[in-house]
């Protein structure tokens, strides 16, 4: 594992183990935000050991200690790079599974435990995208039209800073230089 990846993993796991709950508390994030959408680092129910609907400093410290003990698989009182990597991977897998479960719950409109084709959401602007790719307007997309659309998209992404060491837009339709590019999805 490279030093940068190791340092990144160390920081993430350290935040998870030592400061996540305190960060959530200090940032003003309420219990709803900690339990929903913030992922396993901010699991209000897990921190609320006595289930009284409140989290005390003692409960936060106990939560941090339990998370550390969980990550310290060889029980030597310290975290090795491998233990930190495994803890990080475990946390990310739980976050992914939680998000998938929430998405499934929203999509399963009839509650039968299966997603039917009718329950699958339509891709946004799929018809418009198809029409844009169908350059000769013959009702079909050729390999050449597909490749041209793909190239055009790559050029747009590169122009906005994607794949150049950054993430382009800041999530609010602006690139890293404050220029507005019409919203986070455009």
N, C-alpha and C positions, 0 to 999 in steps of 0.2 A: 504494500500500500504506500502511495506517495506521501511525502511529508504534508503537502497541502490537504489531501483527503483526510489524513490522520488528524491534522489540526482542525479541519472542519467538523469531522465526526466528534472530536473531543469537545469542541464548543457546543455542538448540538446536545450531546449527551450530558455535558455539565449543566447546561441550561435545564434540561429535562430533570436531572436529578437534584440539582441544588437551588435553582432559582425560578422555575416555571411558575409554581404556585404563588410565590412572592411577587413575581412580575405581574401576574394576572391581578393580584390584589392591589398592587401599587398603580397599575394602569387604569383602574376603575372599571375593569371588565366585571360585569355582574355574574351571578351564578348561572343565569341562562346561557350567556356567551361561553362560559367556561365548560358547561356541560354539552352544548350544541355547537358544532362547527369548529371549535378550537382544537379538537383532536385529543388524543390521550394524554398530552402533557397537562391539559387543564381539565381534568376529570373531577368536577365538583363533588359528585357522589362518592368517588373514591377517597377524596380528601376529608369529607364529612363523616368521620369514623363513627360518631355516636348518632348519626342520622337525625340531628335536630334541625336541619335546614340552615345551619351556620357553620363556618369553618374558622376555627381559632388558630392562633399562632402555634399552639402545641400540636394541633392536628396537621398543620402544614409541615412542621418539623418531623412528625412521625411519618407522614407521607413521603417526604424527601428521603428519610432514612430507609424506609421500605423499598423505595425505588433503587437506592444505592445498593442495598443488600441483594436485590433481584439481579442487578447488573454484575455484581461481584460473584461470579459463578464459582470461583475456586475458593472463596471465603478467606482471602488473605488480607482483607482490609483495604485493598487498593484496586483500581481498575487498570487493567492492561489495555493496550491498543485493541487487541482482539475482543476483549470484553466490551469495550466501548463501541466497537463496530457492530457486534451482535446486538447490544442494547439499542443502538440506533436503528438497525434493520428491523428489530422486533417492534419498535415504536412506529416506524413507517408502515409496516405490514398491518398493524392494528388500525392505524389511521385510514389506510386504503380499504380495509375490510369494513370499518365503520361507515365510511363514505358510500361504499357500494351498497351496504344495507339500507342506508337512508334513501339513496337513489331508488333502490328496488321498491322500498315502501311507498315512495311517491308515485312510481310508475304503475304499480299493481293496483289499478283502480278498483277492480272487483274483489280484491282481497283473497284470491284463490291460491296464492303462493306461486303463481306463474305469471310471466309477462307474455301476453299474446302479441301478435303482430299489430293488432289494433291499438294496443296500449303503448307501443313504441312511439316516442315522439318523432315527428317529422323533422328532418334536418332544416334549420332555418334557411330561408331563401334558396332552397334546393332548385326550384324551377328557374329562378333568376340566374343562378350559377350555371345551370345547364345551358340556358339560352346564351349566356355570355361565352361559354366555351365552344358552342356550336357556331363557329365563325361563318361557315357557308350557309347556315340556316336550313340545312337539309333534314333536320329532325334527328340527327345522329352525331355523335362525337367520334371523329377518326383518331387514330393514334397520333397523327401530326397535330391535330387540334388540341388533344390532351397534352402533348409534350409542350406545345406553345403556351398553353395556360399554366402549366407547371413552371416553365421558365419565367413567365411574367410574374407569378407569385413569388418565386425565389428572388427575383430582382427587387420586388417591393419589400420583401423581408430584409434583404441586404441593405437597401436604402434607409430603412427604419432602424437599422442597428442590430437586427437579429443575426445570430450566428457569427457575431464579431466580438465575442467576449462579453456581450451584454444581453439584456432581454428586450431591448427596443423600448417600447412604450412603458410608461410607468403604471399602467393599469387604469389610467384616467384619460386615455386618448392622447397623451402627450409623450413625446420621446424624452430621452435623457437630457435634452437641451431645453425643455419647456415648450417646444413647438407642438401645437395642436394638430393631430392627424385624424380628427373626426371620431373619436370614441375608441374604446378598448377592443371592439370587435372588428374594426375596419382596417 
